[in-house]
């Protein structure tokens, strides 16, 4: 419009047709050039993942406004893409890929509300992971302070969060196992005190749970075998007419001595 305004006066001059024709040709060339530039801009935005169909239709002004809007959004979406990579990479590449896929899908529509939605999702995920990591580290610190020995880093890496969440559940199960093994160990008679005391050293060492389990089971089997042999001998003496009633209790309390 601004370029055409100076030509308006020539419409009142009969001999200005040549000037008008040249001026209009020039305006048409300028307009064609503008359309070409906007098409190139639309192609670029399309390659970056936007739906640019509305920017290819309508008047020059309408197209220009739509392209300007998309350009502004493109800057924000690209900033969000970098933020996704920077903030989620320490936690999980899979998480990065999922967010980038969602970003590409939502970006295509070019809606402001979708941009806000993704920012909120990203913030929520970071807060969730951060709080979970803090909980994992707090649990590890608490277990160590209670005397439980197991390998754990001073600070869990974000990328190891899922693994350590699983390990913490396993640690709690191991602790329950240790408590149960300790109770079983307490039942074993004093005649196995040397072996029992050597196994007590494994209590609180969660990485030696297997050794503790095998050791306690072995002592239980030895004690049970000794009691069974003692009962068999006592029953035989009883069958031969001896009074052995109190020996059944004795073999329970001190199977090795009673058997001897």
PyMOL commands that set and color helices and strands:
alter all, ss='L'
color gray80, all
select helices_A, chain A and resi 2-5+8-12+14-47+53-56+60-88+93-109+112-145+158-187+190-200+206-239+245-253+255-259
alter helices_A, ss='H'
color red, helices_A
deselect
rebuild
show_as cartoon
